[in-house]
Amino acid sequence: MGFILNPLYTIVSGIMIGFHKILSPIFGFDSGVTWSLSIMGLVILIRTILIPLFVKQIKSQRAMTALQPKLKEIQKKYKDDRQKQSEEMMKLYKDHKTNPLASCFPILAQAPVMFSLFTVLNGIARNKPHGLMKGEYLTSAAQAKFFGSPISETFLGSDKLTVKIVTVFLIFFMSATTFTTQKQLMTKGMPKMDASNNMMLQQQKIMLYLFPLIFAISGVNFPVGVLIYWSTTNLWTWGQQFYVIKRNPTPGSPAYEELQRKRAHKAKSEGREIGLEGAEEIEVPKVEGQRQQPKKAKKKKK
């Protein structure tokens, strides 16, 4: 496995060292701030690279929403034949080029990075270098602290009270941001659906509670540096999703309806009326003392 993992260790440690070289003249070579920001810089770079995958995830989620009526038909038609039901669903996904597990892709794509960072930071704690984290960089990272806690230590691997407090806080933050991100998607970003026998909604509910639980349980084994990475990426995910839901919500979702109401209110305040879908906006000039009737919108030629 070394020939696969060693390049990942080199890439991850190289990116951290690159950010460290940029930040060390400002905060200091051995500063915990320098190394913490270097880890956050790694997050920003990785998440920027993953933006196309995030866009694909959004498109897949919206395609899944559009397929819900057909999925319910299949479930009803083959309710007594689970195997045939699954086959027909897979065929439907294939025909529409979508995947019910697309929402997990960004997390799965980050898994090798997180594993590599975990190994690099564990190597710092045990004085076993991985990748480019050698010599003065290894010594410096071993001394670096985040709020008094060495970034290479874990909750279970340390007896220091500071490490316990910092790791518990970061684990809580990780779990909380994961939960609120998923809750935000379910309450504002998804169209209202019948909860009974709805695979997509059931999947989202499972993710709502499963991922925070996984982070809470596994977080005690993560070095502080990995917890910083995962907390930062969770915060990025929350902000990215908030922007998409606010600016480009899924049609039929509560956020979409709210956006339409705001646009209608803005158009009304500006003296315009928004016609039916497919019609042009109608300009309504304001005349004092006289009520102006709106003109009919011209239908677009097909």
N, C-alpha and C positions, 0 to 999 in steps of 0.2 A: 504493500500500500504506500510505501515511502515515495515511489516515483509519481504518485498522484497527489499526495498531501504536501510534499516538500515545496512544490511550486506555489501552493496556496499559502503556506507559512511565509514564503519569501514575499509574496504579493502583499499580504496583510501587514507584516512587520515593516516592509518597505514603505507602504503608504503612511503608517504611523510615524516612522522616522522622518519621512518627507515633511509631514505637518510639524513634527517636532523641530526640524531645522528652521522652519519659517517662524515658529512661535517662541523658540528659546531666547532670541535676542530681546524679546519683550518681557517674558515672565521668568526667564532663567532656565538654565540647562537641566537642573535637577528638580525643578518645580513640579508639584503635583498638578497645578493648573495647566502647565504645558502638556503633560501627558494625558490629562483628562480631556482637554480640548483636541488633542491629537486623535483620541478615540472617537470623539464627536465628529471630527473632520472625516474620519473613515466612514461614519454613518452617512454623512451628507453626500459624500462621493458615491457610495454604494447605492443609496436611494435615488440619486440623480440618474445613475445608469439604469435603475429598475423602473423609471417612469414609463417607458413603452410597455413594460409588463403590467404595470398598474392600469394603463389605458385599456389594455386587452382584458384585464380583469373586469373593469367597469362594463365594457361592451358585452362580455360573456354574462355578467349578472343581469343586464338588461334584456339580453336574448332569452335567458332563463325565465325572466318575468313574463315576456311575451308568449312563451311556450306553455305557461301554466294551464290555460284552458285545454290544450291538446293533451297535456300530461294527465289531467283529471279524466278526460275521455278514455285514455288508455287504461287508467286505474279502474275505471268503472266497467269497461268492456272485458278486461281480463282479471277481475277481482278474485276469481277462483283458480287462477293459474299464475302463480308468482313468477315462474321461469319465463313464460311468454310475455308477461308484463314487463319484466326487466329487459328482455330482448327488444321489444317494441320501443321502450324508452331510450335504449342505447342507439337504436336506429334513428330515432327522432333527433337525438343530440348530434349524431354524425351528419345527418342531412342538413342541419342548420349550423354546423361547425361551431358547436358550443360545448362546454364542459361544466358539469355541476360542481366540480372541485376547483374551479378557476380561482375562487376566493382565497385558496390556500397557496397559490403559486408564489406570491411575493415572499411569504414566510419560508417556503421550501427553498426558494432561490437564495435566501440569506443564510440558510442553515450551514452550508460549507464555510462561509465567512465567519459565522459565530463559532463554529467548531475550531477553526484555525486560530481565531483570537483566543479562545479558551486554552488551547494548547500552548500558544506563545506566552500567555500570562502565567500559566502554570509552570512553564519552563523558567520564567523569571524568578518565581518563588523558590524553585528547587535548584537554581543556578544551572539549568540545563538549557542552553540557547537553542532557539529554533528560528529558521529563516535568517534574516539580517539582524536580529536582536542579539548582538554580541558585543563584547568589549565594554567600552564606556557607556553605550546605550543600555546594555543589560544591567550594569551597575546603577545607572541613573534611574531606570524604570523600577528597579527593586526598591529604591529609596522613596519613590514618588508616592504621595498620599492624597487621598480625596477626603476632605473634612477629617483629617487625622487618621484615616484608615488606609493602609497600603493597598494599592490597586491590584496587587497580585494575590491577596489573601481571600479566603472564603469564610462563610459563617461557620461551617462545621470544622474547618481546618485551623481555626484560630481561637485562642482563649481571651483575646483582647476585647474589652467591653466596647471600645470605639468601633471595632470591626462589626460586632453584633448589631449595634445601633444603626450604622450606615447601611449594612446589608438588608436589615429588616425594612428600613425606610425605602430603599431602592426596589426591593421585592414588592412591597405594598404599592409603590408608584407604578411599577410594571404591570401588576395585576389590575390596578384601578384604570389605567389608561387603555388597557386591552378591553376591559369591560365597557367603559364609556364609549369607545370607538365603535364596538359592535352594537351597543344600545342605540347610538346615534344613527347607525345605518338602518336598524330595524324600525325605529320610531319615526324617522324623517325621510330616509332615503329609499324606502321600499313601498310600492303600491299596496293599498289595503287588500288583503287576501283572506279567504276563508281558512281559518286555522285547521279545520278538520281535513285530514288526509292530504296535507300539502307538504310535499317533500322538501321544497326549498325553504319554507318557513321553519320546518322542524330542524333542518340542517343549521339554519341561522341561530335557532334557540340553543342547540347543542354547543355551537361555537361560542355563544354568549357566556356560558358557564364553564366550558371545558378548558379553553385557552388560559383564562385567569387562574384556574386551578392548577394547570400544568406549570405555569410560571411560579406560582406560590410554592409548589412542592419541589420543583427542580432548582429553584433559585438559591437554595441553601448550599448547593454544590458549585455555584458559579463564583469565580473571582470577582472582586469589586469592579474591575475594568470591564468585564463582560456585562455586568449589571448596568454599568453606565452606558455601554453600547446599546443594550436592549431597551433601556428606558428612553434613550434618545430616539431610537427608531420608532418606538411606540408613539412618542410625542409627534414625530414627523407624520406618521400614518394618520393620527387624529387630525392634525392640521390639514393634511392633503385631502382627506375625506370631507372635512368641514367645508373646504373651498369648493369641491366638486358638488356637494349637496346644495350649497348656497347658490352657486353660479350656473351649474348645469345639472339640475336634479332629474331623476328618472321620471318620465311622464306617468301621471297617476299617483305619484307619491305625495304625502303631506307637504313636503318642501316644494314640490312642483306647483301644487295648488296655491300655496302661500306666495310663490313668486308671481304666478298669474294674477293674483289679487293685487299685489303691489304694482305690477305693470299697468293694470286696469285703473287703479287709483291715480297713478302718475299721469296716465294719458288723459284721464278726466280732468285733473287739475290743470293740465296744459291746454285744455279745450279740444281734446281729441277723443274719439271713441274707437274702440277696437272692435272690428266686425268679426264675423264668424271665421273659423279656420279656413284659410285659402283666400280670404278677401283682403283687400287693402285697407290700411288705416284711413279713417275719415276725418278730415280737417273740419272743425266746427268753429267758425269765427265768432267771437263774443261781441254782441251788440247790446249796448245799454238800452234798457226799456223794451227790448224786443227779444223774443225767444226764437232762436234760429233753428230751423229744422235740419237735421243732418241729411246730406245727400247719400244716395245709395252707392254702395261700393261697386266698382266695376269688377266683374268676375274675370279672373285670369283665363286666357285662352289655353285650351289644352294643346 
